[in-house]
Amino acid sequence: MFLNRGRENAVSAVAGILALCSLFLPFLLLRPSRISSGAPVMWWRIVPPTVLVGGAAVFFFFLFLPFIVRRGPRPAVIQGLLGNILGFLVFFAGGTAAARLAAEAGEFARVSLAGGSWLMLLAAYILIVSAIKNLPAQKSVSAPKHPPAGESLPAGESLPARESLPARESMPARRIWTLSFAGGALAGITVLALAGQLDNLSLLREFYGRQDRFWGELWNHLGLAGGAVGAAVILGVPLGMLAFRVKPLRKIILPTVNLVQTIPSLALFGLLIAPLALLSREIPFLRQLGVQGIGWAPAVLALTVYALLPITRNTYEGLGLIDPSLREAGRGTGFGAVQLLIHVELPLALPVILAGVRISFVQAIGNTTVAALIGAGGFGVFVFQGFGQAVPDLILLGALPVIVLAVTADRLLGFLIGLIVPRGLRLGEEAA
Amino acid sequence: MIRMEGVSKRYGDVQAVRDISFRVDKGEVCVLIGPSGCGKSTTLKLINRLLSADSGEIFVADRNIKEFRPELLRRNIGYVIQSIGLFPHMTVAENIAVVPRLLSWEKERITRRVDELLELVGLDKQQYRSKYPAELSGGEAQRIGVARALAADPPLLLMDEPFGAVDPLTREALQQEFIKIQRELKKTVVFVTHDLDEAIRLADRIILMRSGEIVQSDSPERILSRPRNRFVRDFVGTDRVLKRLSRIPVDRYMLAARRITLRAGGKSTEHRPGRGRNFFWVTGEDGRLLGWVDTRSLDGRHPVESVMTRIDPKTDALSRGATLREALSRILSRNVRTIAVVDADGRLVGEIGLSRIEKATGEVK
């Protein structure tokens, strides 16, 4: 009856095993001070063993319910709910325990999540992703229509066909499930953090220690990545058009932007120090602008060069994908070269170009982390400080926001592109 | 309107067009035809300077086309291509308005013109204005393509296999539409096709090309009846008589139909059975064709309705605009000797039989 249950059950099994294993790894890490090495804290020291065993029993009961009964709640829904509850509980228990341990161990003690917690969170993540992915396939199962009693159709023949029927009426319901699965745990954790429940976790202690700096580096990070992508759009789109239009230039432009990508970012930053320092010394205007061998100038320059490839290549490809007959029709009806570009070619290539911008931006957010090494700022500052001081939680304070930023930017741009792309083109895609 | 003098064009080693000269008069439909690679499309594109000639001169309205900037020249020449080339990101209205916008017409004038053109090509303006090309059928898209070409009312229209990409039924409808529009607008048209039936149907003059040269340039009738050489004869094929029939409209040879009109109340026949006549057409009071009736059944005792055979004018009668070729094929396929001709509203206007078609083939030889 449930076509996807096999796969979902496998996911449930993997997540269950991970969750089970995580119980035998340390839950928390307790350090007397910020930089001293820590002592692992096992789960049963925090959670009473009876609660632990009871909770695990309930968890596994629901997780494997679809194994046992062939009917009942949809596996995806169970997975989504369990994943969210699991994720929330890890943070809730972690926060509570951290408060207690910190009170016992003194002012300088640090408590952070350890291997067991991370593994448990991984299990929760797997469950949530599987739930979101498998919801669509379950749509029509929510409203099964059984054949009239008189007809005796072999189940194997009739049911798969019905499952592939689109069930439009359940689309809004699906959206709500997806949103609550994706956002439920996040919202819960945010509420915990705002309520101060997590304040004693080391990560947040690091955060509270440098709150102003954190928000400053957020803007730095976005400014560097955004500025670089902006410059790359201004440069890359014309370069792509040039590569498309002028054959001899194509053989120079495309390999060059390709080659640049292969240079390690650290090396590129380093390479730029000397020439920029020279420029800054020779040209007072640039010096006044703040151009130096280190700082934002080489960072934006290098990031721009990295961001060029997806934009240039996608502009080139996007223009190449345009049906030649449209170009002929445009020229034949009396468009000049520039008018053709503005009214026909660019709008038609727009979806592909914007996809390139999206890739560039996500990439740039990651690359910007390294820019901290040459004094440009951004979340990399925390990462490298953390390395330097051997404080893992400080590294996390830099790394986690970068991940969040990249994912958010990706989703946001995807959404915006959906709004910008001309309606006629979206219709064409649906038809194709 | 168009004059070509000794025009040649080559692509690399291939001589696409070799020293051709011809002229197209104002209001004339000139069809360029020939096997693929004969240079017909190239010739067309030389006229609006999508390609430029290597040698020779081309005049449009007595001015050498080199005097114009290509874009300005093209805005005054309508252009329709096989793949239609509607811009997928623009609505139907925006597609039609492309040239008027390039010519910076005022907004209201453009809106008015778009509506006019939609009406002209037989599409409902309310319904189609804001549709996108992806929402159109092939035939509809092709109509919009023609509307776009006509938008700025250019005196000259270039059409490059415009009906090549649609199914045969739609193609026939589009051809009829084209004939109707052309009768109304009297544009000068250069039309490229590889479909001889289409050429014979639409052309005032056919220019048959081979390997970049003109083989014969003549009226369709003369191409069919006096092929200049073996190539033309082969190209025209063995069914020349049939092809000629497709040049002759049915109303030129149809005869008045003898009919019985049904009056309200159900009685009343007007015509007495005549000599040599074994059936009558039956029409309603409004003249609409309802069916036919055998004279032997008209014994005066039974009402006509009860003895007549009902037919559907849409499938069992010919439209007034049909050709003798269609009449013949309809007669043969229905296995009858005579077929009724009706107007657009289904009113009986005449009839045509095998003997009349025979007479026509005799006359046009």
HADDOCK unambig.tbl for C-alpha pairs under 7 A between the chains (distance, minus, plus):
assign (segid A and resid 325 and name CA) (segid B and resid 83 and name CA) 6.58 0.50 0.50
assign (segid A and resid 325 and name CA) (segid B and resid 85 and name CA) 5.67 0.50 0.50
assign (segid A and resid 326 and name CA) (segid B and resid 85 and name CA) 4.72 0.50 0.50
assign (segid A and resid 326 and name CA) (segid B and resid 86 and name CA) 6.93 0.50 0.50
assign (segid A and resid 326 and name CA) (segid B and resid 87 and name CA) 6.63 0.50 0.50
assign (segid A and resid 329 and name CA) (segid B and resid 85 and name CA) 5.32 0.50 0.50
assign (segid A and resid 332 and name CA) (segid B and resid 50 and name CA) 6.76 0.50 0.50
assign (segid A and resid 332 and name CA) (segid B and resid 74 and name CA) 6.05 0.50 0.50
assign (segid A and resid 332 and name CA) (segid B and resid 79 and name CA) 6.12 0.50 0.50
assign (segid A and resid 333 and name CA) (segid B and resid 74 and name CA) 5.75 0.50 0.50
assign (segid A and resid 333 and name CA) (segid B and resid 75 and name CA) 5.77 0.50 0.50
assign (segid A and resid 333 and name CA) (segid B and resid 78 and name CA) 6.88 0.50 0.50
assign (segid A and resid 333 and name CA) (segid B and resid 79 and name CA) 6.25 0.50 0.50
assign (segid A and resid 333 and name CA) (segid B and resid 99 and name CA) 6.51 0.50 0.50
assign (segid A and resid 334 and name CA) (segid B and resid 71 and name CA) 4.38 0.50 0.50
assign (segid A and resid 334 and name CA) (segid B and resid 72 and name CA) 6.43 0.50 0.50
assign (segid A and resid 334 and name CA) (segid B and resid 74 and name CA) 4.75 0.50 0.50
assign (segid A and resid 334 and name CA) (segid B and resid 75 and name CA) 4.77 0.50 0.50
assign (segid A and resid 335 and name CA) (segid B and resid 71 and name CA) 6.08 0.50 0.50
assign (segid A and resid 336 and name CA) (segid B and resid 71 and name CA) 5.82 0.50 0.50
assign (segid A and resid 348 and name CA) (segid B and resid 89 and name CA) 6.92 0.50 0.50
assign (segid A and resid 422 and name CA) (segid B and resid 89 and name CA) 5.70 0.50 0.50
assign (segid A and resid 423 and name CA) (segid B and resid 89 and name CA) 6.78 0.50 0.50
assign (segid A and resid 424 and name CA) (segid B and resid 88 and name CA) 5.51 0.50 0.50
assign (segid A and resid 424 and name CA) (segid B and resid 89 and name CA) 4.51 0.50 0.50
assign (segid A and resid 424 and name CA) (segid B and resid 90 and name CA) 6.42 0.50 0.50
assign (segid A and resid 424 and name CA) (segid B and resid 132 and name CA) 5.35 0.50 0.50
assign (segid A and resid 424 and name CA) (segid B and resid 134 and name CA) 6.82 0.50 0.50
assign (segid A and resid 425 and name CA) (segid B and resid 88 and name CA) 5.98 0.50 0.50
assign (segid A and resid 425 and name CA) (segid B and resid 89 and name CA) 5.42 0.50 0.50
assign (segid A and resid 427 and name CA) (segid B and resid 134 and name CA) 6.06 0.50 0.50
assign (segid A and resid 428 and name CA) (segid B and resid 134 and name CA) 5.20 0.50 0.50
